[in-house]
Amino acid sequence: MAMPSKGDRGRLGRVPTAVYSDLEKLAEKAGASSVSQYVSDLLSLHTGHPELVRELDQGVLPLSA
């Protein structure tokens, strides 16, 4: 089944294995469909673009994220 387009996207670099492992756990805990989408949502919030968040419930993100 085809997925709907998420719009224009850029690429980011790789992260250390230990960081990725932690991101996998956090993404699963948050109910994100993928680590990539989880990181995209976090970065959207961090850079002041909450309208671009697709999955994370903004009301439950910890302030220390």
CHARMM-style PDB file with segment names, atoms N, HN, CA, C and O in Angstrom:
ATOM      1  N   MET     1       0.843  -1.178   0.000  1.00  0.00      PROA
ATOM      2  CA  MET     1       0.000   0.000   0.000  1.00  0.00      PROA
ATOM      3  C   MET     1       0.890   1.244   0.000  1.00  0.00      PROA
ATOM      4  O   MET     1       1.811   1.357   0.809  1.00  0.00      PROA
ATOM      5  N   ALA     2       0.614   2.157  -0.894  1.00  0.00      PROA
ATOM      6  HN  ALA     2      -0.133   2.065  -1.552  1.00  0.00      PROA
ATOM      7  CA  ALA     2       1.420   3.371  -1.011  1.00  0.00      PROA
ATOM      8  C   ALA     2       1.178   4.306   0.167  1.00  0.00      PROA
ATOM      9  O   ALA     2       0.064   4.419   0.677  1.00  0.00      PROA
ATOM     10  N   MET     3       2.249   4.970   0.584  1.00  0.00      PROA
ATOM     11  HN  MET     3       3.155   4.878   0.170  1.00  0.00      PROA
ATOM     12  CA  MET     3       2.165   5.941   1.680  1.00  0.00      PROA
ATOM     13  C   MET     3       1.959   7.329   1.088  1.00  0.00      PROA
ATOM     14  O   MET     3       2.499   7.629   0.024  1.00  0.00      PROA
ATOM     15  N   PRO     4       1.180   8.186   1.766  1.00  0.00      PROA
ATOM     16  CA  PRO     4       1.022   9.555   1.277  1.00  0.00      PROA
ATOM     17  C   PRO     4       2.337  10.321   1.395  1.00  0.00      PROA
ATOM     18  O   PRO     4       3.158  10.036   2.267  1.00  0.00      PROA
ATOM     19  N   SER     5       2.523  11.284   0.516  1.00  0.00      PROA
ATOM     20  HN  SER     5       1.856  11.515  -0.192  1.00  0.00      PROA
ATOM     21  CA  SER     5       3.742  12.090   0.528  1.00  0.00      PROA
ATOM     22  C   SER     5       3.837  12.907   1.806  1.00  0.00      PROA
ATOM     23  O   SER     5       2.835  13.425   2.300  1.00  0.00      PROA
ATOM     24  N   LYS     6       5.039  13.019   2.335  1.00  0.00      PROA
ATOM     25  HN  LYS     6       5.853  12.598   1.934  1.00  0.00      PROA
ATOM     26  CA  LYS     6       5.282  13.849   3.512  1.00  0.00      PROA
ATOM     27  C   LYS     6       5.822  15.213   3.102  1.00  0.00      PROA
ATOM     28  O   LYS     6       6.227  15.994   3.962  1.00  0.00      PROA
ATOM     29  N   GLY     7       5.837  15.515   1.809  1.00  0.00      PROA
ATOM     30  HN  GLY     7       5.508  14.880   1.110  1.00  0.00      PROA
ATOM     31  CA  GLY     7       6.305  16.803   1.328  1.00  0.00      PROA
ATOM     32  C   GLY     7       7.808  16.835   1.134  1.00  0.00      PROA
ATOM     33  O   GLY     7       8.486  15.811   1.216  1.00  0.00      PROA
ATOM     34  N   ASP     8       8.315  18.033   0.873  1.00  0.00      PROA
ATOM     35  HN  ASP     8       7.764  18.865   0.806  1.00  0.00      PROA
ATOM     36  CA  ASP     8       9.749  18.204   0.658  1.00  0.00      PROA
ATOM     37  C   ASP     8      10.525  17.792   1.900  1.00  0.00      PROA
ATOM     38  O   ASP     8      10.158  18.150   3.020  1.00  0.00      PROA
ATOM     39  N   ARG     9      11.587  17.046   1.697  1.00  0.00      PROA
ATOM     40  HN  ARG     9      11.885  16.756   0.787  1.00  0.00      PROA
ATOM     41  CA  ARG     9      12.411  16.558   2.797  1.00  0.00      PROA
ATOM     42  C   ARG     9      13.881  16.736   2.461  1.00  0.00      PROA
ATOM     43  O   ARG     9      14.280  16.621   1.302  1.00  0.00      PROA
ATOM     44  N   GLY    10      14.686  17.018   3.479  1.00  0.00      PROA
ATOM     45  HN  GLY    10      14.362  17.112   4.420  1.00  0.00      PROA
ATOM     46  CA  GLY    10      16.138  17.071   3.336  1.00  0.00      PROA
ATOM     47  C   GLY    10      16.746  15.871   4.032  1.00  0.00      PROA
ATOM     48  O   GLY    10      16.044  15.110   4.698  1.00  0.00      PROA
ATOM     49  N   ARG    11      18.029  15.703   3.884  1.00  0.00      PROA
ATOM     50  HN  ARG    11      18.600  16.322   3.343  1.00  0.00      PROA
ATOM     51  CA  ARG    11      18.727  14.580   4.521  1.00  0.00      PROA
ATOM     52  C   ARG    11      19.569  15.081   5.675  1.00  0.00      PROA
ATOM     53  O   ARG    11      20.061  16.209   5.666  1.00  0.00      PROA
ATOM     54  N   LEU    12      19.726  14.221   6.666  1.00  0.00      PROA
ATOM     55  HN  LEU    12      19.327  13.304   6.673  1.00  0.00      PROA
ATOM     56  CA  LEU    12      20.580  14.509   7.814  1.00  0.00      PROA
ATOM     57  C   LEU    12      21.676  13.462   7.894  1.00  0.00      PROA
ATOM     58  O   LEU    12      21.581  12.394   7.289  1.00  0.00      PROA
ATOM     59  N   GLY    13      22.708  13.779   8.644  1.00  0.00      PROA
ATOM     60  HN  GLY    13      22.785  14.646   9.135  1.00  0.00      PROA
ATOM     61  CA  GLY    13      23.818  12.847   8.823  1.00  0.00      PROA
ATOM     62  C   GLY    13      23.470  11.703   9.756  1.00  0.00      PROA
ATOM     63  O   GLY    13      22.370  11.633  10.304  1.00  0.00      PROA
ATOM     64  N   ARG    14      24.410  10.830   9.919  1.00  0.00      PROA
ATOM     65  HN  ARG    14      25.304  10.888   9.474  1.00  0.00      PROA
ATOM     66  CA  ARG    14      24.248   9.675  10.799  1.00  0.00      PROA
ATOM     67  C   ARG    14      24.589  10.055  12.228  1.00  0.00      PROA
ATOM     68  O   ARG    14      25.285  11.039  12.477  1.00  0.00      PROA
ATOM     69  N   VAL    15      24.093   9.268  13.152  1.00  0.00      PROA
ATOM     70  HN  VAL    15      23.527   8.468  12.949  1.00  0.00      PROA
ATOM     71  CA  VAL    15      24.374   9.501  14.571  1.00  0.00      PROA
ATOM     72  C   VAL    15      25.131   8.293  15.127  1.00  0.00      PROA
ATOM     73  O   VAL    15      25.053   7.202  14.563  1.00  0.00      PROA
ATOM     74  N   PRO    16      25.861   8.480  16.225  1.00  0.00      PROA
ATOM     75  CA  PRO    16      26.558   7.343  16.841  1.00  0.00      PROA
ATOM     76  C   PRO    16      25.575   6.225  17.210  1.00  0.00      PROA
ATOM     77  O   PRO    16      24.408   6.481  17.509  1.00  0.00      PROA
ATOM     78  N   THR    17      26.060   5.003  17.186  1.00  0.00      PROA
ATOM     79  HN  THR    17      27.007   4.795  16.943  1.00  0.00      PROA
ATOM     80  CA  THR    17      25.226   3.834  17.463  1.00  0.00      PROA
ATOM     81  C   THR    17      24.517   3.936  18.809  1.00  0.00      PROA
ATOM     82  O   THR    17      23.341   3.589  18.909  1.00  0.00      PROA
ATOM     83  N   ALA    18      25.206   4.403  19.836  1.00  0.00      PROA
ATOM     84  HN  ALA    18      26.162   4.686  19.754  1.00  0.00      PROA
ATOM     85  CA  ALA    18      24.591   4.523  21.166  1.00  0.00      PROA
ATOM     86  C   ALA    18      23.432   5.511  21.139  1.00  0.00      PROA
ATOM     87  O   ALA    18      22.410   5.290  21.788  1.00  0.00      PROA
ATOM     88  N   VAL    19      23.588   6.594  20.394  1.00  0.00      PROA
ATOM     89  HN  VAL    19      24.419   6.773  19.867  1.00  0.00      PROA
ATOM     90  CA  VAL    19      22.521   7.596  20.281  1.00  0.00      PROA
ATOM     91  C   VAL    19      21.335   6.997  19.536  1.00  0.00      PROA
ATOM     92  O   VAL    19      20.189   7.173  19.949  1.00  0.00      PROA
ATOM     93  N   TYR    20      21.601   6.291  18.444  1.00  0.00      PROA
ATOM     94  HN  TYR    20      22.532   6.148  18.108  1.00  0.00      PROA
ATOM     95  CA  TYR    20      20.524   5.682  17.674  1.00  0.00      PROA
ATOM     96  C   TYR    20      19.754   4.663  18.510  1.00  0.00      PROA
ATOM     97  O   TYR    20      18.528   4.580  18.431  1.00  0.00      PROA
ATOM     98  N   SER    21      20.474   3.902  19.298  1.00  0.00      PROA
ATOM     99  HN  SER    21      21.470   3.969  19.362  1.00  0.00      PROA
ATOM    100  CA  SER    21      19.834   2.915  20.170  1.00  0.00      PROA
ATOM    101  C   SER    21      18.866   3.593  21.135  1.00  0.00      PROA
ATOM    102  O   SER    21      17.750   3.119  21.347  1.00  0.00      PROA
ATOM    103  N   ASP    22      19.305   4.705  21.715  1.00  0.00      PROA
ATOM    104  HN  ASP    22      20.212   5.090  21.543  1.00  0.00      PROA
ATOM    105  CA  ASP    22      18.424   5.457  22.617  1.00  0.00      PROA
ATOM    106  C   ASP    22      17.230   6.025  21.861  1.00  0.00      PROA
ATOM    107  O   ASP    22      16.110   6.010  22.372  1.00  0.00      PROA
ATOM    108  N   LEU    23      17.457   6.526  20.646  1.00  0.00      PROA
ATOM    109  HN  LEU    23      18.367   6.538  20.231  1.00  0.00      PROA
ATOM    110  CA  LEU    23      16.363   7.077  19.846  1.00  0.00      PROA
ATOM    111  C   LEU    23      15.338   6.006  19.492  1.00  0.00      PROA
ATOM    112  O   LEU    23      14.138   6.281  19.459  1.00  0.00      PROA
ATOM    113  N   GLU    24      15.802   4.789  19.227  1.00  0.00      PROA
ATOM    114  HN  GLU    24      16.776   4.565  19.253  1.00  0.00      PROA
ATOM    115  CA  GLU    24      14.874   3.689  18.948  1.00  0.00      PROA
ATOM    116  C   GLU    24      13.943   3.454  20.132  1.00  0.00      PROA
ATOM    117  O   GLU    24      12.735   3.288  19.961  1.00  0.00      PROA
ATOM    118  N   LYS    25      14.512   3.442  21.321  1.00  0.00      PROA
ATOM    119  HN  LYS    25      15.493   3.576  21.460  1.00  0.00      PROA
ATOM    120  CA  LYS    25      13.710   3.221  22.531  1.00  0.00      PROA
ATOM    121  C   LYS    25      12.724   4.365  22.748  1.00  0.00      PROA
ATOM    122  O   LYS    25      11.559   4.134  23.073  1.00  0.00      PROA
ATOM    123  N   LEU    26      13.192   5.592  22.568  1.00  0.00      PROA
ATOM    124  HN  LEU    26      14.138   5.780  22.304  1.00  0.00      PROA
ATOM    125  CA  LEU    26      12.325   6.757  22.755  1.00  0.00      PROA
ATOM    126  C   LEU    26      11.210   6.802  21.714  1.00  0.00      PROA
ATOM    127  O   LEU    26      10.071   7.142  22.035  1.00  0.00      PROA
ATOM    128  N   ALA    27      11.533   6.461  20.476  1.00  0.00      PROA
ATOM    129  HN  ALA    27      12.458   6.185  20.215  1.00  0.00      PROA
ATOM    130  CA  ALA    27      10.528   6.457  19.415  1.00  0.00      PROA
ATOM    131  C   ALA    27       9.452   5.416  19.693  1.00  0.00      PROA
ATOM    132  O   ALA    27       8.262   5.671  19.507  1.00  0.00      PROA
ATOM    133  N   GLU    28       9.881   4.247  20.140  1.00  0.00      PROA
ATOM    134  HN  GLU    28      10.847   4.039  20.291  1.00  0.00      PROA
ATOM    135  CA  GLU    28       8.915   3.190  20.471  1.00  0.00      PROA
ATOM    136  C   GLU    28       8.024   3.626  21.629  1.00  0.00      PROA
ATOM    137  O   GLU    28       6.808   3.440  21.589  1.00  0.00      PROA
ATOM    138  N   LYS    29       8.629   4.201  22.647  1.00  0.00      PROA
ATOM    139  HN  LYS    29       9.617   4.352  22.680  1.00  0.00      PROA
ATOM    140  CA  LYS    29       7.873   4.663  23.810  1.00  0.00      PROA
ATOM    141  C   LYS    29       6.862   5.744  23.426  1.00  0.00      PROA
ATOM    142  O   LYS    29       5.768   5.806  23.986  1.00  0.00      PROA
ATOM    143  N   ALA    30       7.234   6.591  22.470  1.00  0.00      PROA
ATOM    144  HN  ALA    30       8.123   6.541  22.015  1.00  0.00      PROA
ATOM    145  CA  ALA    30       6.355   7.674  22.026  1.00  0.00      PROA
ATOM    146  C   ALA    30       5.296   7.193  21.038  1.00  0.00      PROA
ATOM    147  O   ALA    30       4.373   7.937  20.706  1.00  0.00      PROA
ATOM    148  N   GLY    31       5.424   5.954  20.569  1.00  0.00      PROA
ATOM    149  HN  GLY    31       6.173   5.350  20.840  1.00  0.00      PROA
ATOM    150  CA  GLY    31       4.461   5.421  19.615  1.00  0.00      PROA
ATOM    151  C   GLY    31       4.699   5.894  18.190  1.00  0.00      PROA
ATOM    152  O   GLY    31       3.786   5.853  17.365  1.00  0.00      PROA
ATOM    153  N   ALA    32       5.909   6.340  17.891  1.00  0.00      PROA
ATOM    154  HN  ALA    32       6.650   6.373  18.561  1.00  0.00      PROA
ATOM    155  CA  ALA    32       6.235   6.811  16.546  1.00  0.00      PROA
ATOM    156  C   ALA    32       6.351   5.628  15.587  1.00  0.00      PROA
ATOM    157  O   ALA    32       6.721   4.525  15.989  1.00  0.00      PROA
ATOM    158  N   SER    33       6.035   5.868  14.334  1.00  0.00      PROA
ATOM    159  HN  SER    33       5.734   6.764  14.008  1.00  0.00      PROA
ATOM    160  CA  SER    33       6.087   4.802  13.336  1.00  0.00      PROA
ATOM    161  C   SER    33       7.511   4.430  12.949  1.00  0.00      PROA
ATOM    162  O   SER    33       7.757   3.328  12.459  1.00  0.00      PROA
ATOM    163  N   SER    34       8.451   5.348  13.168  1.00  0.00      PROA
ATOM    164  HN  SER    34       8.251   6.243  13.565  1.00  0.00      PROA
ATOM    165  CA  SER    34       9.853   5.087  12.844  1.00  0.00      PROA
ATOM    166  C   SER    34      10.740   6.051  13.612  1.00  0.00      PROA
ATOM    167  O   SER    34      10.280   7.085  14.097  1.00  0.00      PROA
ATOM    168  N   VAL    35      12.013   5.702  13.718  1.00  0.00      PROA
ATOM    169  HN  VAL    35      12.386   4.863  13.324  1.00  0.00      PROA
ATOM    170  CA  VAL    35      12.976   6.599  14.359  1.00  0.00      PROA
ATOM    171  C   VAL    35      13.094   7.876  13.536  1.00  0.00      PROA
ATOM    172  O   VAL    35      13.184   8.972  14.089  1.00  0.00      PROA
ATOM    173  N   SER    36      13.092   7.732  12.225  1.00  0.00      PROA
ATOM    174  HN  SER    36      13.019   6.841  11.776  1.00  0.00      PROA
ATOM    175  CA  SER    36      13.210   8.890  11.344  1.00  0.00      PROA
ATOM    176  C   SER    36      12.074   9.887  11.579  1.00  0.00      PROA
ATOM    177  O   SER    36      12.315  11.090  11.679  1.00  0.00      PROA
ATOM    178  N   GLN    37      10.843   9.392  11.668  1.00  0.00      PROA
ATOM    179  HN  GLN    37      10.647   8.415  11.587  1.00  0.00      PROA
ATOM    180  CA  GLN    37       9.708  10.292  11.896  1.00  0.00      PROA
ATOM    181  C   GLN    37       9.775  10.908  13.283  1.00  0.00      PROA
ATOM    182  O   GLN    37       9.440  12.080  13.459  1.00  0.00      PROA
ATOM    183  N   TYR    38      10.202  10.137  14.257  1.00  0.00      PROA
ATOM    184  HN  TYR    38      10.475   9.185  14.114  1.00  0.00      PROA
ATOM    185  CA  TYR    38      10.353  10.646  15.619  1.00  0.00      PROA
ATOM    186  C   TYR    38      11.352  11.799  15.657  1.00  0.00      PROA
ATOM    187  O   TYR    38      11.074  12.848  16.237  1.00  0.00      PROA
ATOM    188  N   VAL    39      12.515  11.601  15.037  1.00  0.00      PROA
ATOM    189  HN  VAL    39      12.740  10.748  14.565  1.00  0.00      PROA
ATOM    190  CA  VAL    39      13.540  12.647  15.015  1.00  0.00      PROA
ATOM    191  C   VAL    39      13.035  13.856  14.232  1.00  0.00      PROA
ATOM    192  O   VAL    39      13.278  14.995  14.632  1.00  0.00      PROA
ATOM    193  N   SER    40      12.344  13.622  13.133  1.00  0.00      PROA
ATOM    194  HN  SER    40      12.147  12.697  12.809  1.00  0.00      PROA
ATOM    195  CA  SER    40      11.784  14.722  12.353  1.00  0.00      PROA
ATOM    196  C   SER    40      10.812  15.548  13.190  1.00  0.00      PROA
ATOM    197  O   SER    40      10.846  16.778  13.151  1.00  0.00      PROA
ATOM    198  N   ASP    41       9.954  14.881  13.943  1.00  0.00      PROA
ATOM    199  HN  ASP    41       9.926  13.882  13.975  1.00  0.00      PROA
ATOM    200  CA  ASP    41       9.001  15.589  14.805  1.00  0.00      PROA
ATOM    201  C   ASP    41       9.718  16.364  15.904  1.00  0.00      PROA
ATOM    202  O   ASP    41       9.360  17.507  16.186  1.00  0.00      PROA
ATOM    203  N   LEU    42      10.726  15.756  16.527  1.00  0.00      PROA
ATOM    204  HN  LEU    42      11.017  14.827  16.298  1.00  0.00      PROA
ATOM    205  CA  LEU    42      11.488  16.453  17.568  1.00  0.00      PROA
ATOM    206  C   LEU    42      12.164  17.699  17.015  1.00  0.00      PROA
ATOM    207  O   LEU    42      12.116  18.765  17.629  1.00  0.00      PROA
ATOM    208  N   LEU    43      12.793  17.561  15.855  1.00  0.00      PROA
ATOM    209  HN  LEU    43      12.832  16.695  15.356  1.00  0.00      PROA
ATOM    210  CA  LEU    43      13.478  18.699  15.255  1.00  0.00      PROA
ATOM    211  C   LEU    43      12.494  19.777  14.811  1.00  0.00      PROA
ATOM    212  O   LEU    43      12.795  20.968  14.901  1.00  0.00      PROA
ATOM    213  N   SER    44      11.334  19.372  14.337  1.00  0.00      PROA
ATOM    214  HN  SER    44      11.089  18.406  14.263  1.00  0.00      PROA
ATOM    215  CA  SER    44      10.310  20.354  13.964  1.00  0.00      PROA
ATOM    216  C   SER    44       9.887  21.176  15.170  1.00  0.00      PROA
ATOM    217  O   SER    44       9.745  22.395  15.078  1.00  0.00      PROA
ATOM    218  N   LEU    45       9.686  20.514  16.290  1.00  0.00      PROA
ATOM    219  HN  LEU    45       9.801  19.523  16.365  1.00  0.00      PROA
ATOM    220  CA  LEU    45       9.322  21.228  17.514  1.00  0.00      PROA
ATOM    221  C   LEU    45      10.460  22.119  17.991  1.00  0.00      PROA
ATOM    222  O   LEU    45      10.239  23.272  18.361  1.00  0.00      PROA
ATOM    223  N   HSD    46      11.663  21.590  17.983  1.00  0.00      PROA
ATOM    224  HN  HSD    46      11.842  20.653  17.682  1.00  0.00      PROA
ATOM    225  CA  HSD    46      12.826  22.319  18.493  1.00  0.00      PROA
ATOM    226  C   HSD    46      13.124  23.576  17.677  1.00  0.00      PROA
ATOM    227  O   HSD    46      13.602  24.572  18.221  1.00  0.00      PROA
ATOM    228  N   THR    47      12.846  23.533  16.386  1.00  0.00      PROA
ATOM    229  HN  THR    47      12.458  22.724  15.944  1.00  0.00      PROA
ATOM    230  CA  THR    47      13.146  24.670  15.521  1.00  0.00      PROA
ATOM    231  C   THR    47      11.955  25.599  15.314  1.00  0.00      PROA
ATOM    232  O   THR    47      12.004  26.503  14.479  1.00  0.00      PROA
ATOM    233  N   GLY    48      10.881  25.373  16.080  1.00  0.00      PROA
ATOM    234  HN  GLY    48      10.842  24.639  16.758  1.00  0.00      PROA
ATOM    235  CA  GLY    48       9.745  26.288  16.029  1.00  0.00      PROA
ATOM    236  C   GLY    48       8.756  26.039  14.908  1.00  0.00      PROA
ATOM    237  O   GLY    48       8.109  26.970  14.429  1.00  0.00      PROA
ATOM    238  N   HSD    49       8.634  24.783  14.485  1.00  0.00      PROA
ATOM    239  HN  HSD    49       9.160  24.027  14.874  1.00  0.00      PROA
ATOM    240  CA  HSD    49       7.693  24.436  13.421  1.00  0.00      PROA
ATOM    241  C   HSD    49       6.715  23.351  13.879  1.00  0.00      PROA
ATOM    242  O   HSD    49       6.698  22.262  13.305  1.00  0.00      PROA
ATOM    243  N   PRO    50       5.911  23.626  14.892  1.00  0.00      PROA
ATOM    244  CA  PRO    50       4.990  22.599  15.392  1.00  0.00      PROA
ATOM    245  C   PRO    50       3.965  22.154  14.351  1.00  0.00      PROA
ATOM    246  O   PRO    50       3.401  21.066  14.465  1.00  0.00      PROA
ATOM    247  N   GLU    51       3.723  22.971  13.354  1.00  0.00      PROA
ATOM    248  HN  GLU    51       4.181  23.855  13.261  1.00  0.00      PROA
ATOM    249  CA  GLU    51       2.759  22.608  12.312  1.00  0.00      PROA
ATOM    250  C   GLU    51       3.262  21.456  11.438  1.00  0.00      PROA
ATOM    251  O   GLU    51       2.483  20.841  10.709  1.00  0.00      PROA
ATOM    252  N   LEU    52       4.558  21.166  11.511  1.00  0.00      PROA
ATOM    253  HN  LEU    52       5.190  21.666  12.103  1.00  0.00      PROA
ATOM    254  CA  LEU    52       5.134  20.081  10.719  1.00  0.00      PROA
ATOM    255  C   LEU    52       5.182  18.750  11.469  1.00  0.00      PROA
ATOM    256  O   LEU    52       5.553  17.730  10.888  1.00  0.00      PROA
ATOM    257  N   VAL    53       4.813  18.747  12.739  1.00  0.00      PROA
ATOM    258  HN  VAL    53       4.511  19.575  13.211  1.00  0.00      PROA
ATOM    259  CA  VAL    53       4.803  17.513  13.536  1.00  0.00      PROA
ATOM    260  C   VAL    53       3.689  16.617  13.017  1.00  0.00      PROA
ATOM    261  O   VAL    53       2.544  17.048  12.881  1.00  0.00      PROA
ATOM    262  N   ARG    54       4.034  15.359  12.727  1.00  0.00      PROA
ATOM    263  HN  ARG    54       4.964  15.009  12.837  1.00  0.00      PROA
ATOM    264  CA  ARG    54       3.058  14.432  12.154  1.00  0.00      PROA
ATOM    265  C   ARG    54       2.533  13.409  13.157  1.00  0.00      PROA
ATOM    266  O   ARG    54       1.389  12.971  13.035  1.00  0.00      PROA
ATOM    267  N   GLU    55       3.337  13.017  14.142  1.00  0.00      PROA
ATOM    268  HN  GLU    55       4.266  13.372  14.241  1.00  0.00      PROA
ATOM    269  CA  GLU    55       2.920  11.916  15.005  1.00  0.00      PROA
ATOM    270  C   GLU    55       2.961  12.209  16.494  1.00  0.00      PROA
ATOM    271  O   GLU    55       2.096  11.735  17.232  1.00  0.00      PROA
ATOM    272  N   LEU    56       3.912  12.954  16.944  1.00  0.00      PROA
ATOM    273  HN  LEU    56       4.614  13.338  16.345  1.00  0.00      PROA
ATOM    274  CA  LEU    56       4.058  13.137  18.387  1.00  0.00      PROA
ATOM    275  C   LEU    56       2.949  14.006  18.957  1.00  0.00      PROA
ATOM    276  O   LEU    56       2.585  15.034  18.386  1.00  0.00      PROA
ATOM    277  N   ASP    57       2.428  13.578  20.078  1.00  0.00      PROA
ATOM    278  HN  ASP    57       2.724  12.743  20.542  1.00  0.00      PROA
ATOM    279  CA  ASP    57       1.449  14.388  20.797  1.00  0.00      PROA
ATOM    280  C   ASP    57       2.225  15.467  21.532  1.00  0.00      PROA
ATOM    281  O   ASP    57       2.938  15.171  22.491  1.00  0.00      PROA
ATOM    282  N   GLN    58       2.100  16.690  21.106  1.00  0.00      PROA
ATOM    283  HN  GLN    58       1.521  16.931  20.327  1.00  0.00      PROA
ATOM    284  CA  GLN    58       2.899  17.776  21.654  1.00  0.00      PROA
ATOM    285  C   GLN    58       2.677  17.982  23.144  1.00  0.00      PROA
ATOM    286  O   GLN    58       3.550  18.520  23.825  1.00  0.00      PROA
ATOM    287  N   GLY    59       1.545  17.571  23.658  1.00  0.00      PROA
ATOM    288  HN  GLY    59       0.835  17.134  23.105  1.00  0.00      PROA
ATOM    289  CA  GLY    59       1.251  17.776  25.067  1.00  0.00      PROA
ATOM    290  C   GLY    59       1.983  16.840  26.009  1.00  0.00      PROA
ATOM    291  O   GLY    59       1.993  17.075  27.218  1.00  0.00      PROA
ATOM    292  N   VAL    60       2.600  15.780  25.487  1.00  0.00      PROA
ATOM    293  HN  VAL    60       2.592  15.589  24.505  1.00  0.00      PROA
ATOM    294  CA  VAL    60       3.244  14.813  26.369  1.00  0.00      PROA
ATOM    295  C   VAL    60       4.760  14.759  26.222  1.00  0.00      PROA
ATOM    296  O   VAL    60       5.399  13.923  26.861  1.00  0.00      PROA
ATOM    297  N   LEU    61       5.347  15.610  25.410  1.00  0.00      PROA
ATOM    298  HN  LEU    61       4.828  16.289  24.891  1.00  0.00      PROA
ATOM    299  CA  LEU    61       6.799  15.609  25.282  1.00  0.00      PROA
ATOM    300  C   LEU    61       7.441  16.164  26.537  1.00  0.00      PROA
ATOM    301  O   LEU    61       7.006  17.199  27.043  1.00  0.00      PROA
ATOM    302  N   PRO    62       8.460  15.504  27.048  1.00  0.00      PROA
ATOM    303  CA  PRO    62       9.158  16.050  28.212  1.00  0.00      PROA
ATOM    304  C   PRO    62       9.922  17.306  27.825  1.00  0.00      PROA
ATOM    305  O   PRO    62      10.426  17.411  26.707  1.00  0.00      PROA
ATOM    306  N   LEU    63      10.009  18.251  28.737  1.00  0.00      PROA
ATOM    307  HN  LEU    63       9.600  18.166  29.646  1.00  0.00      PROA
ATOM    308  CA  LEU    63      10.699  19.499  28.459  1.00  0.00      PROA
ATOM    309  C   LEU    63      12.182  19.289  28.235  1.00  0.00      PROA
ATOM    310  O   LEU    63      12.817  20.095  27.555  1.00  0.00      PROA
ATOM    311  N   SER    64      12.748  18.238  28.782  1.00  0.00      PROA
ATOM    312  HN  SER    64      12.232  17.583  29.334  1.00  0.00      PROA
ATOM    313  CA  SER    64      14.178  17.987  28.643  1.00  0.00      PROA
ATOM    314  C   SER    64      14.531  17.274  27.347  1.00  0.00      PROA
ATOM    315  O   SER    64      15.699  16.958  27.118  1.00  0.00      PROA
ATOM    316  N   ALA    65      13.554  17.018  26.502  1.00  0.00      PROA
ATOM    317  HN  ALA    65      12.606  17.274  26.688  1.00  0.00      PROA
ATOM    318  CA  ALA    65      13.823  16.324  25.238  1.00  0.00      PROA
ATOM    319  C   ALA    65      14.706  17.192  24.390  1.00  0.00      PROA
ATOM    320  OT1 ALA    65      15.062  16.808  23.277  1.00  0.00      PROA
TER     321      ALA     65
END
